[in-house]
Amino acid sequence: MENQYRPRRTCLSVPGSSDKMIAKAKTLPADQVFLDLEDAVAADAKAAARTRVAQALCEPGWAGQLRGLRVNDWTTPWTHADVIEVVTAVARGGGELDVIVLPKVSDVSHVQALDLLLTQLERAHGLPVGRIGIEAQIEDAKGLTNADSIAGGPRVQALIFGPGDLMASLNMRTLVVGEQPVGYGVGDAYHHVLMTILVAARAHGINAIDGPYFKVKDTEAFTRVAGQTAALGYDGKWVLHPDQIAAGNQIFSPRQADYDHAELILEAYEWHTSQAGGARGAVLLGDEMIDEASRKMALVIAGKGRAAGMTRTGERFTPPA
């Protein structure tokens, strides 16, 4: 699934019922745009929104983003129709759908059910089986408990922290999605949740995506919150407003100096471990010792930089004479 390896620094949520917002989203530099049929669309507007979303996914003018669809969760009466109608229309219209965001995933069976339905649709419409990925939102205590098995489910390309519903599930005393609950003055109230999702994602080689920050005009606060999850190792964050995209893309890309140094480590280590370089496993690079662990850490930074389209500006490794 080639979509699994594309960057997801910023994942823009767009109401599937808004022509204006969909048109604008096509031109924005978010790595992923997903059209929402769930919380952003009222119950009476969902049927019409399906048609609008399917049309949008078939229209020209997209700027190369991953194209996604958030369906309603399996406890609602809308999930089957969301998937069947949109996937069928996109297949017949020659459009593109890269991922389906599945909300409120509390058990791997939710992912398995979506996988079976997608497989039937792909076969019926002559699409490559498995081409459409799944991103699973962890939004309640049960889902968090089952995060590891969910991460290992079929087609799953990312786990997403769903803060609003999870905060409600845990009875947290706050009304601001993405901020610390009032009265919690030590540490981070979400650290266990974030690390549980991150560890499960990494154990299965998939992405970990942070959820949205609802104060969309407060870019400074967004930058602070996003910087914390980027430091943990998250791959990206949901964004709800165009003003959050530039900050998110920057935060979840490596710093230029770190990217340059990571590439230098990889070059140097490759040469030193070769026969020409003496087949050594631990060597000095300047005043820094590098070994296999250094290579693995450098691969993470370099991989994120390459995925973000960064250009190397630092020194190159020159083998000693």
C-alpha positions as CSV (number, residue, x, y, z in Angstrom):
1,M,0.0,0.0,0.0
2,E,2.0,2.9,-1.3
3,N,-0.2,5.5,0.5
4,Q,1.1,4.1,3.9
5,Y,4.5,5.7,3.3
6,R,3.4,9.2,2.2
7,P,3.7,12.0,4.8
8,R,0.8,12.8,7.0
9,R,2.2,15.9,8.8
10,T,-1.1,17.7,8.5
11,C,-4.5,16.0,7.9
12,L,-7.2,18.5,7.1
13,S,-10.7,17.7,8.1
14,V,-13.3,19.2,5.8
15,P,-17.1,19.0,6.2
16,G,-18.5,16.8,3.4
17,S,-21.6,19.0,3.1
18,S,-19.7,22.3,2.3
19,D,-19.0,23.0,-1.4
20,K,-17.0,26.1,-0.5
21,M,-14.7,24.4,2.0
22,I,-14.1,21.4,-0.2
23,A,-13.1,23.6,-3.1
24,K,-10.7,25.5,-1.0
25,A,-9.2,22.4,0.6
26,K,-8.1,21.1,-2.9
27,T,-5.6,24.0,-3.1
28,L,-4.2,23.9,0.4
29,P,-0.7,22.4,1.3
30,A,-2.0,19.8,3.8
31,D,-0.5,16.4,3.2
32,Q,-3.9,14.8,3.6
33,V,-7.4,16.1,3.1
34,F,-10.3,13.9,4.3
35,L,-13.9,14.8,3.6
36,D,-16.0,14.2,6.7
37,L,-19.4,12.5,6.8
38,E,-19.4,12.0,10.6
39,D,-19.4,14.8,13.3
40,A,-19.1,17.6,10.8
41,V,-22.4,16.7,9.0
42,A,-25.9,16.8,10.6
43,A,-27.9,13.6,10.4
44,D,-30.4,15.0,7.9
45,A,-27.6,16.2,5.6
46,K,-25.6,12.9,5.5
47,A,-27.2,11.4,2.4
48,A,-26.7,14.6,0.3
49,A,-23.2,14.9,1.7
50,R,-22.3,11.4,0.4
51,T,-23.1,12.6,-3.1
52,R,-21.1,15.8,-2.8
53,V,-18.1,14.0,-1.4
54,A,-18.1,11.4,-4.2
55,Q,-18.3,14.1,-6.8
56,A,-15.4,16.0,-5.1
57,L,-13.2,13.0,-5.1
58,C,-13.7,12.6,-8.9
59,E,-13.2,16.3,-9.7
60,P,-9.9,17.8,-11.0
61,G,-8.0,20.5,-9.2
62,W,-6.5,18.5,-6.3
63,A,-2.9,19.5,-5.4
64,G,-1.5,16.0,-4.8
65,Q,-2.8,15.5,-1.3
66,L,-3.8,12.1,0.1
67,R,-7.5,12.0,-0.4
68,G,-9.6,10.5,2.4
69,L,-13.1,10.0,3.6
70,R,-14.3,9.8,7.2
71,V,-17.4,7.6,7.4
72,N,-19.7,7.2,10.4
73,D,-18.9,4.6,13.0
74,W,-20.3,1.1,13.0
75,T,-22.8,1.8,15.8
76,T,-24.7,4.2,13.5
77,P,-27.2,3.4,10.7
78,W,-25.0,5.2,8.1
79,T,-21.7,3.3,7.8
80,H,-22.6,0.8,5.1
81,A,-24.2,3.4,2.9
82,D,-21.2,5.8,3.4
83,V,-18.7,3.2,2.2
84,I,-20.8,1.6,-0.6
85,E,-22.1,4.8,-2.2
86,V,-18.9,6.8,-2.1
87,V,-16.5,4.0,-3.1
88,T,-18.9,2.9,-5.9
89,A,-19.3,6.5,-7.2
90,V,-15.6,7.1,-7.1
91,A,-14.8,3.9,-8.9
92,R,-17.3,4.6,-11.7
93,G,-16.3,8.3,-11.9
94,G,-12.6,7.6,-12.2
95,G,-11.8,9.4,-9.0
96,E,-9.3,8.7,-6.3
97,L,-9.8,7.6,-2.7
98,D,-6.7,6.7,-0.7
99,V,-7.9,6.1,2.8
100,I,-11.0,5.8,4.9
101,V,-11.0,7.2,8.4
102,L,-13.0,4.9,10.7
103,P,-14.1,6.7,13.9
104,K,-14.7,5.3,17.3
105,V,-12.8,2.0,16.8
106,S,-13.0,0.1,20.0
107,D,-12.2,-3.4,18.7
108,V,-10.3,-4.8,15.8
109,S,-13.5,-6.4,14.5
110,H,-14.6,-2.8,13.4
111,V,-11.5,-2.7,11.1
112,Q,-12.1,-6.3,9.9
113,A,-15.7,-5.5,8.9
114,L,-14.6,-2.5,6.9
115,D,-11.8,-4.5,5.3
116,L,-14.3,-7.1,4.1
117,L,-16.7,-4.6,2.8
118,L,-13.9,-2.7,0.9
119,T,-12.6,-6.0,-0.6
120,Q,-16.1,-6.8,-2.0
121,L,-16.4,-3.3,-3.5
122,E,-12.9,-3.4,-5.0
123,R,-13.5,-6.7,-6.6
124,A,-16.9,-5.7,-7.9
125,H,-15.5,-2.5,-9.5
126,G,-12.2,-3.9,-10.7
127,L,-10.0,-2.0,-8.2
128,P,-6.8,-3.3,-6.8
129,V,-7.7,-5.2,-3.6
130,G,-6.2,-3.5,-0.6
131,R,-5.5,-0.2,-2.4
132,I,-7.8,1.8,0.0
133,G,-6.2,2.1,3.4
134,I,-7.8,2.5,6.8
135,E,-7.0,5.0,9.5
136,A,-8.5,4.0,12.9
137,Q,-9.5,6.6,15.4
138,I,-9.0,5.6,19.1
139,E,-11.8,7.5,20.9
140,D,-12.7,5.6,24.1
141,A,-11.3,3.6,26.9
142,K,-12.0,0.3,25.3
143,G,-10.3,1.4,22.0
144,L,-7.3,2.5,24.0
145,T,-7.1,-0.9,25.7
146,N,-7.3,-2.6,22.3
147,A,-4.9,-0.3,20.5
148,D,-2.3,-2.9,19.8
149,S,-4.8,-5.4,18.1
150,I,-6.4,-2.5,16.2
151,A,-3.1,-1.3,14.9
152,G,-2.4,-4.8,13.5
153,G,-5.8,-5.0,11.7
154,P,-6.0,-5.4,8.0
155,R,-5.3,-2.2,5.9
156,V,-4.6,-0.1,8.9
157,Q,-2.1,2.6,8.0
158,A,-2.5,4.9,11.0
159,L,-3.8,5.2,14.5
160,I,-5.4,8.5,15.3
161,F,-5.9,10.0,18.8
162,G,-9.5,11.2,19.0
163,P,-9.3,13.6,22.0
164,G,-12.8,14.9,22.3
165,D,-14.6,11.6,22.6
166,L,-11.8,10.0,24.6
167,M,-11.9,12.9,27.1
168,A,-15.6,12.4,27.5
169,S,-15.1,8.6,27.8
170,L,-12.7,9.1,30.7
171,N,-14.9,11.8,32.3
172,M,-12.2,14.4,32.1
173,R,-13.3,17.8,33.5
174,T,-12.7,20.0,30.5
175,L,-14.6,21.5,27.6
176,V,-11.6,22.5,25.5
177,V,-10.5,19.8,23.1
178,G,-6.8,19.4,23.0
179,E,-6.0,21.4,26.2
180,Q,-5.1,20.1,29.7
181,P,-8.1,19.8,32.1
182,V,-8.4,22.6,34.6
183,G,-6.8,21.5,37.9
184,Y,-4.2,19.2,36.3
185,G,-1.1,21.1,37.1
186,V,1.6,18.5,36.9
187,G,2.8,16.8,33.7
188,D,0.5,16.0,30.7
189,A,-2.9,14.5,31.4
190,Y,-2.8,12.8,27.9
191,H,0.7,11.3,28.1
192,H,-0.4,7.8,28.8
193,V,-3.0,7.9,26.0
194,L,-0.5,9.4,23.5
195,M,2.2,6.9,24.3
196,T,-0.1,3.9,24.2
197,I,-1.3,4.9,20.7
198,L,2.3,5.6,19.6
199,V,3.7,2.4,20.9
200,A,0.9,0.3,19.3
201,A,1.4,2.1,16.0
202,R,5.2,1.7,16.0
203,A,4.9,-2.0,17.0
204,H,3.0,-2.5,13.7
205,G,5.0,-0.2,11.5
206,I,2.2,2.3,10.9
207,N,1.7,6.1,11.5
208,A,0.6,7.8,14.7
209,I,-1.5,10.9,14.2
210,D,-2.5,13.4,16.9
211,G,-6.0,14.7,17.0
212,P,-7.3,18.3,16.4
213,Y,-6.9,21.4,18.4
214,F,-10.2,23.2,18.5
215,K,-9.1,26.8,19.1
216,V,-8.4,27.2,15.4
217,K,-7.4,30.9,15.5
218,D,-4.8,30.4,18.3
219,T,-1.8,29.4,16.2
220,E,0.6,29.9,19.1
221,A,-1.3,27.4,21.3
222,F,-1.6,25.0,18.3
223,T,2.2,25.2,17.8
224,R,2.8,24.5,21.5
225,V,0.5,21.4,21.6
226,A,1.7,20.0,18.2
227,G,5.3,20.5,19.3
228,Q,4.7,18.2,22.3
229,T,3.4,15.3,20.2
230,A,6.0,15.9,17.5
231,A,8.7,15.5,20.2
232,L,7.2,12.2,21.2
233,G,7.5,10.9,17.7
234,Y,4.1,11.4,16.2
235,D,4.0,11.7,12.4
236,G,1.4,14.4,12.2
237,K,-1.7,16.1,13.5
238,W,-5.3,16.8,12.4
239,V,-5.9,20.4,11.4
240,L,-9.3,22.1,11.2
241,H,-8.4,25.5,9.7
242,P,-6.0,26.6,6.9
243,D,-4.1,28.7,9.4
244,Q,-2.9,25.6,11.2
245,I,-1.4,23.9,8.1
246,A,1.8,25.8,7.7
247,A,2.6,25.5,11.4
248,G,1.8,21.8,11.4
249,N,3.9,21.1,8.3
250,Q,6.9,22.8,9.9
251,I,6.5,21.2,13.3
252,F,6.3,17.6,12.0
253,S,9.2,18.1,9.6
254,P,12.7,17.7,10.9
255,R,14.7,20.8,11.6
256,Q,17.1,21.5,8.6
257,A,20.2,21.0,10.8
258,D,18.9,17.7,12.1
259,Y,17.9,16.5,8.6
260,D,21.4,17.4,7.2
261,H,23.1,15.7,10.1
262,A,21.0,12.5,9.8
263,E,21.9,12.2,6.1
264,L,25.6,12.8,7.0
265,I,25.4,10.0,9.6
266,L,23.9,7.6,7.1
267,E,26.6,8.4,4.5
268,A,29.4,8.0,7.0
269,Y,28.1,4.8,8.6
270,E,27.5,3.2,5.2
271,W,31.1,3.8,4.2
272,H,32.7,2.8,7.5
273,T,30.8,-0.5,7.7
274,S,31.8,-1.4,4.1
275,Q,34.9,-3.3,3.2
276,A,36.5,-0.1,1.8
277,G,35.9,1.6,5.1
278,G,37.2,-1.2,7.2
279,A,33.9,-2.9,8.0
280,R,33.7,-1.2,11.4
281,G,30.5,-1.1,13.5
282,A,31.4,1.9,15.7
283,V,33.4,4.9,14.5
284,L,33.9,8.6,15.2
285,L,32.2,11.2,13.0
286,G,33.9,14.4,14.1
287,D,33.6,14.2,17.9
288,E,30.5,12.0,17.8
289,M,30.5,8.2,18.2
290,I,28.1,6.5,15.7
291,D,27.0,2.9,15.5
292,E,24.0,0.8,14.5
293,A,21.7,2.6,16.9
294,S,22.8,5.9,15.4
295,R,21.9,4.7,12.0
296,K,18.4,3.7,13.1
297,M,17.8,7.1,14.7
298,A,19.2,8.8,11.6
299,L,16.9,6.8,9.3
300,V,13.9,8.1,11.2
301,I,14.9,11.8,10.8
302,A,16.1,11.3,7.2
303,G,13.0,9.4,6.2
304,K,10.7,12.2,7.5
305,G,12.8,14.8,5.8
306,R,12.7,13.0,2.5
307,A,9.0,12.4,2.7
308,A,8.5,16.1,3.4
309,G,10.5,17.0,0.3
310,M,13.4,18.6,2.2
311,T,16.6,19.5,0.3
312,R,19.9,18.8,1.9
313,T,22.0,21.9,2.6
314,G,24.7,20.6,4.9
315,E,28.1,19.0,4.5
316,R,28.6,15.7,2.6
317,F,30.7,12.9,3.9
318,T,34.1,12.5,2.3
319,P,36.0,9.2,2.9
320,P,39.4,9.8,4.5
321,A,42.3,9.6,2.1
